């Protein structure tokens, strides 16, 4: 997500919209939690890991919709 944007473009997007910024930060936190769980750094059960992955996907989907609608404005 946001791989096509330069760091400056990403920074501008995040500064321009508080909802996108908060959702992006939440997605990043969930990503860290999922990676830690998969590597065994933070032991979690399978149900919790599945919940984290679903929540991360929902955040990504919401970001995609928000950024798509912002680009169309």
Sine and cosine of phi, psi and omega as CSV:
sin_phi,cos_phi,sin_psi,cos_psi,sin_omega,cos_omega
0.00,0.00,0.68,-0.73,-0.02,-1.00
0.90,0.44,0.29,0.96,-0.01,-1.00
-0.92,0.38,-0.48,0.88,-0.05,-1.00
-0.98,0.21,-0.30,0.96,-0.03,-1.00
-1.00,0.05,0.57,-0.82,0.13,-0.99
-0.96,0.28,0.29,-0.96,0.05,-1.00
-0.83,0.56,-0.60,0.80,0.01,-1.00
-0.92,0.39,-0.66,0.75,0.02,-1.00
-0.91,0.41,-0.68,0.73,0.02,-1.00
-0.88,0.48,-0.69,0.72,0.02,-1.00
-0.86,0.50,-0.68,0.73,0.01,-1.00
-0.90,0.44,-0.67,0.74,0.03,-1.00
-0.88,0.47,-0.73,0.68,-0.06,-1.00
-0.93,0.37,-0.55,0.83,0.03,-1.00
-0.96,0.27,-0.47,0.88,-0.11,-0.99
-0.99,0.16,-0.33,0.94,-0.10,-1.00
-0.62,-0.79,0.92,-0.39,-0.03,-1.00
-0.90,0.44,-0.59,0.81,0.00,-1.00
-0.92,0.40,-0.69,0.72,0.02,-1.00
-0.90,0.44,-0.68,0.73,0.00,-1.00
-0.86,0.51,-0.74,0.67,-0.02,-1.00
-0.90,0.45,-0.67,0.74,-0.01,-1.00
-0.92,0.38,-0.63,0.78,0.04,-1.00
-0.89,0.45,-0.71,0.71,0.02,-1.00
-0.89,0.45,-0.64,0.77,0.04,-1.00
-0.90,0.44,-0.68,0.73,0.02,-1.00
-0.88,0.48,-0.68,0.73,0.01,-1.00
-0.89,0.46,-0.67,0.74,0.03,-1.00
-0.89,0.45,-0.70,0.71,0.03,-1.00
-0.89,0.46,-0.64,0.77,0.03,-1.00
-0.87,0.49,-0.71,0.71,0.03,-1.00
-0.88,0.48,-0.66,0.75,-0.01,-1.00
-0.90,0.43,-0.67,0.74,0.01,-1.00
-0.90,0.43,-0.72,0.70,0.01,-1.00
-0.88,0.48,-0.73,0.69,0.02,-1.00
-0.86,0.52,-0.66,0.76,0.00,-1.00
-0.92,0.40,-0.69,0.72,-0.02,-1.00
-0.92,0.39,-0.52,0.86,0.02,-1.00
-1.00,0.10,-0.15,0.99,-0.01,-1.00
1.00,0.09,0.11,0.99,0.03,-1.00
-0.92,0.38,-0.64,0.77,0.01,-1.00
-0.84,-0.55,0.99,-0.16,-0.05,-1.00
-0.92,0.38,0.80,-0.59,0.08,-1.00
-0.68,-0.74,0.40,-0.92,0.03,-1.00
-0.98,0.19,0.23,-0.97,-0.07,-1.00
-0.87,0.49,-0.59,0.81,0.00,-1.00
-0.91,0.42,-0.69,0.72,0.01,-1.00
-0.91,0.41,-0.67,0.74,0.03,-1.00
-0.88,0.47,-0.69,0.72,0.03,-1.00
-0.89,0.46,-0.64,0.77,0.02,-1.00
-0.90,0.43,-0.69,0.72,0.03,-1.00
-0.87,0.49,-0.68,0.73,0.01,-1.00
-0.90,0.43,-0.65,0.76,0.04,-1.00
-0.90,0.43,-0.69,0.72,0.00,-1.00
-0.90,0.43,-0.65,0.76,0.04,-1.00
-0.88,0.47,-0.68,0.73,0.02,-1.00
-0.90,0.43,-0.66,0.75,0.05,-1.00
-0.88,0.47,-0.65,0.76,0.03,-1.00
-0.90,0.44,-0.68,0.73,0.01,-1.00
-0.90,0.44,-0.70,0.72,0.02,-1.00
-0.87,0.49,-0.69,0.73,0.01,-1.00
-0.90,0.43,-0.68,0.73,0.05,-1.00
-0.87,0.49,-0.68,0.73,0.01,-1.00
-0.87,0.49,-0.70,0.71,0.02,-1.00
-0.91,0.42,-0.70,0.71,-0.01,-1.00
-0.90,0.45,-0.68,0.73,-0.02,-1.00
-0.94,0.33,-0.55,0.83,0.06,-1.00
-0.92,0.38,-0.65,0.76,0.01,-1.00
-0.96,0.28,-0.52,0.85,0.03,-1.00
-0.93,0.36,-0.59,0.81,0.00,-1.00
-0.94,0.34,-0.50,0.87,0.00,-1.00
-0.98,0.17,-0.17,0.99,-0.03,-1.00
-0.97,0.26,0.00,0.00,0.00,0.00
